Amino acid sequence: MTNHGSGEITYDAMTGLRDWKTFFQDARDKLLKGIHAHVVFIQLLQLKRINRKYNIQVGNELLEDIGSYLRELKEDYTAYRTNNSRFVLLGPECTRQEAESLLEQIRARFQDVWNIDCEGQKHEVLAKVYLIHFFLEPKDTENDLLEKMNHGVNVFLARERKGILFFNDELNADMLHRRYVLNEVRYAVENKTFQAYYQPIYDCARKRFTSAESLIRLVARDGSFLSPGEFIPMAEDNGLIDGISWIMLEKVCEFLGEHPGLPLMTISVNMTGQQILDPTFIWRVEKNLKKYGVDGSRLRIEITERTITEDFAEVRKVMEYLSGEGVHFYMDDFGTGYSNLSSMLSLPFEVIKFDQSLIRMMIDSEKGQRTIGLLTDIMHENDYVVVAEGVETENQVKSAYERNLDRIQGYYYAKPMPGEELVSFLKKCRREEEKILLQERE
């Protein structure tokens, strides 16, 4: 096998293959020589499941066998184990056809079982992998190579692939865009440049807007709008979501403090399970309320079903304390998770928000209507207020009324808007209400 690297060669203790440090050394040497080397990235899937199904020793034997296979696969390729479940092959410059032929050979091997002989027992283990390959580019840094590998895995997770992915110009552009978005998110966290938008929620009984949900928005430094659907998952994947939520909590409290006469009873802010379980959570909430002179009864906190399952006892303790201080909780996106209904009903929620998927189901069939009606009755019997989320059409509004849902949130009544626009919107609504009342008196 060819030695391409220079400098100290370091090895993976388990497989005897070269490690990440040496891989990058060797790749850099290729680049310095002007060689557009072929790189194959092998991501082993479900290693934890394999360890659970058999045992860790079987998993280790599998890794050693994979390492031996890759070491002997092709004379002009060098094999590396770069972390627990990742391998890399570094080979010569070649044609795309030659590269893909090698990838097909590797895929065929991983479609067959690995015969593992461990402590006198024989196991047939199927090891699934993602295969990502590309050619080195002159500007590739160590971070670029790692980012290509990670982005390739994300593409596999997001799209159905047949097991082989060539990192082409399109994927590279997509990766650069994600890098741009992530940099903007990091900048916004550091400089608190996120914007709070507010979507009014219509009260069916009072026939007016009585609350609103705060929603995060981000305008990049170049003036472009970045979708929350894009940057929120990236923030979650990169450990930035808590910082974002703390910023939103402060912005909402600041807005409430600046508008004490706002004709809304409450505004809600979304929080993650990790934040609810943060030892400083209650302190942070109380600190912001005090800082901006806001009564706790004006703030609401939205959490999802998933939050409840993370540490039920601790979540309940936090909810009960803050509820006692007037800061009540909404369950967001009800219908998308799998939490235990009895556990949910034992928590001090004020509002249950039916996810828009339930609302759509409500108008799709009679069965859906009966199901939503039954769920609404259960919630009402337990003194919860029910909000219909994502309502966009007149038929959905009509069905919400027929099923006795209490509040409606969605584009049919109002879109999310900046704070000052919300103030103007509510003033306009109030004038229209007064006009109607005057007409009724006459």
RADA-V410337 format. One record per backbone hydrogen bond with DSSP energy under -1.0 kcal/mol. CO is the residue of the C=O (numbers start at 1). NH is the residue of the N-H. E is the energy in kcal/mol with one decimal. If there is no record, write none. Layout:
CO|NH|E / CO|NH|E
//
This chain:
10|19|-1.7 / 12|16|-2.0 / 17|12|-3.9 / 18|81|-2.5 / 19|23|-2.3 / 20|24|-2.5 / 21|25|-1.8 / 22|26|-2.8 / 23|27|-2.7 / 24|28|-2.6 / 25|29|-2.1 / 26|30|-1.8 / 27|31|-2.2 / 28|32|-2.5 / 29|33|-1.3 / 30|35|-2.8 / 31|34|-1.7 / 35|37|-2.0 / 37|136|-2.8 / 38|91|-3.1 / 39|134|-1.9 / 40|89|-2.7 / 41|132|-2.6 / 42|87|-2.6 / 43|130|-2.1 / 46|50|-2.2 / 47|51|-2.5 / 48|52|-2.1 / 49|53|-2.9 / 50|54|-2.4 / 55|59|-1.9 / 56|60|-2.6 / 57|61|-2.5 / 58|62|-2.4 / 59|63|-2.1 / 60|64|-2.2 / 61|65|-2.5 / 62|66|-2.7 / 63|67|-2.4 / 64|68|-2.4 / 65|69|-2.4 / 66|70|-2.6 / 67|71|-2.2 / 68|72|-1.7 / 74|77|-1.9 / 75|2|-1.2 / 78|90|-2.4 / 79|18|-1.1 / 80|88|-2.4 / 83|86|-1.1 / 85|44|-3.0 / 86|82|-1.5 / 86|83|-1.2 / 87|42|-3.1 / 88|80|-2.4 / 89|40|-2.6 / 90|78|-2.5 / 95|99|-2.3 / 96|100|-2.6 / 97|101|-1.9 / 98|102|-1.7 / 99|103|-2.0 / 100|104|-2.3 / 101|105|-1.7 / 102|106|-2.2 / 103|107|-2.8 / 104|108|-2.5 / 105|109|-1.6 / 106|110|-2.0 / 107|111|-1.0 / 109|112|-1.1 / 114|125|-2.7 / 116|123|-2.8 / 118|121|-1.9 / 121|118|-3.0 / 123|116|-3.1 / 125|114|-3.2 / 128|45|-3.1 / 130|43|-2.6 / 131|165|-2.6 / 132|41|-3.9 / 133|167|-2.8 / 134|39|-3.1 / 137|140|-2.1 / 141|145|-2.2 / 142|146|-2.1 / 143|147|-2.7 / 144|148|-2.6 / 145|149|-2.0 / 146|150|-2.5 / 147|151|-2.9 / 148|152|-2.4 / 149|153|-1.9 / 150|154|-2.2 / 151|155|-2.3 / 152|156|-2.1 / 153|157|-2.3 / 154|158|-1.9 / 155|159|-2.2 / 163|131|-1.4 / 165|133|-2.4 / 166|168|-1.5 / 168|172|-2.3 / 169|173|-2.4 / 170|174|-2.2 / 171|175|-2.6 / 172|176|-2.4 / 173|177|-2.1 / 174|178|-2.2 / 175|179|-2.3 / 176|180|-2.2 / 177|181|-2.7 / 178|182|-2.8 / 179|183|-2.4 / 180|184|-2.1 / 181|185|-2.4 / 182|186|-2.6 / 183|187|-2.3 / 184|188|-2.5 / 185|189|-2.5 / 186|190|-2.4 / 187|191|-2.5 / 188|192|-1.2 / 188|193|-1.2 / 195|217|-2.4 / 197|215|-3.1 / 198|417|-1.6 / 199|213|-1.9 / 201|210|-1.6 / 201|211|-1.1 / 202|408|-2.6 / 203|207|-1.8 / 208|203|-3.0 / 210|265|-2.8 / 210|266|-1.1 / 211|201|-3.2 / 212|268|-2.5 / 213|199|-2.5 / 215|197|-3.2 / 217|195|-2.9 / 218|226|-2.7 / 220|223|-2.1 / 224|220|-3.0 / 227|230|-1.5 / 227|231|-2.5 / 228|232|-2.3 / 231|235|-2.3 / 232|236|-2.4 / 233|237|-2.3 / 234|238|-1.3 / 235|240|-3.1 / 235|241|-1.0 / 236|239|-1.1 / 240|244|-1.7 / 241|245|-2.3 / 242|246|-2.4 / 243|247|-1.8 / 244|248|-2.3 / 245|249|-2.4 / 246|250|-2.0 / 247|251|-2.5 / 248|252|-2.5 / 249|253|-2.1 / 250|254|-2.6 / 251|255|-2.3 / 252|256|-2.5 / 253|257|-2.4 / 254|258|-1.9 / 255|259|-1.0 / 259|262|-1.7 / 262|264|-2.1 / 266|212|-1.0 / 267|300|-2.1 / 268|214|-2.8 / 269|302|-2.7 / 272|276|-2.1 / 273|277|-1.8 / 275|278|-1.3 / 278|281|-2.3 / 280|284|-2.7 / 281|285|-2.4 / 282|286|-2.6 / 283|287|-2.5 / 284|288|-2.2 / 285|289|-2.1 / 286|290|-2.3 / 287|291|-2.6 / 288|292|-1.8 / 289|294|-2.8 / 295|298|-2.2 / 296|299|-1.4 / 298|267|-2.0 / 300|269|-2.1 / 301|330|-2.8 / 302|271|-2.6 / 303|332|-3.5 / 307|310|-1.0 / 311|315|-2.7 / 312|316|-2.6 / 313|317|-1.9 / 314|318|-2.3 / 315|319|-2.6 / 316|320|-2.7 / 317|321|-2.0 / 318|322|-2.5 / 319|323|-2.5 / 320|324|-1.6 / 322|327|-2.3 / 323|326|-1.5 / 326|328|-1.1 / 328|301|-2.0 / 329|350|-2.9 / 329|351|-1.4 / 330|303|-2.4 / 331|353|-3.0 / 333|336|-1.7 / 334|355|-2.5 / 340|344|-2.2 / 341|345|-2.5 / 344|347|-1.7 / 347|349|-2.3 / 350|385|-2.2 / 351|331|-2.7 / 352|387|-2.5 / 353|334|-2.5 / 354|389|-2.2 / 355|358|-1.3 / 355|359|-1.5 / 356|360|-2.5 / 357|361|-1.8 / 358|362|-1.6 / 361|365|-1.1 / 365|369|-1.9 / 366|370|-2.6 / 367|371|-2.4 / 368|372|-2.4 / 369|373|-2.4 / 370|374|-2.5 / 371|375|-2.6 / 372|376|-2.6 / 373|377|-2.1 / 374|378|-2.2 / 375|379|-2.3 / 376|380|-2.7 / 377|381|-2.5 / 379|384|-2.7 / 380|383|-2.0 / 385|352|-3.1 / 386|406|-1.0 / 386|407|-2.1 / 387|354|-2.9 / 388|409|-3.0 / 391|412|-2.2 / 393|397|-1.8 / 394|398|-2.6 / 395|399|-2.4 / 396|400|-2.3 / 397|401|-2.2 / 398|402|-2.3 / 399|403|-2.1 / 400|405|-2.6 / 401|404|-1.5 / 406|204|-2.5 / 407|388|-2.7 / 408|202|-2.9 / 409|391|-2.2 / 410|413|-1.1 / 410|414|-2.5 / 417|198|-3.2 / 418|422|-2.2 / 419|423|-2.1 / 420|424|-1.9 / 421|425|-2.7 / 422|426|-2.7 / 423|427|-1.9 / 424|428|-2.3 / 425|429|-2.3 / 426|430|-2.4 / 427|431|-2.2 / 428|432|-2.1 / 429|433|-2.3 / 430|434|-2.4 / 431|435|-2.1 / 432|436|-2.2 / 433|437|-2.5 / 434|438|-2.3 / 435|439|-2.1 / 436|440|-2.2 / 437|441|-2.0 / 438|442|-1.8
//
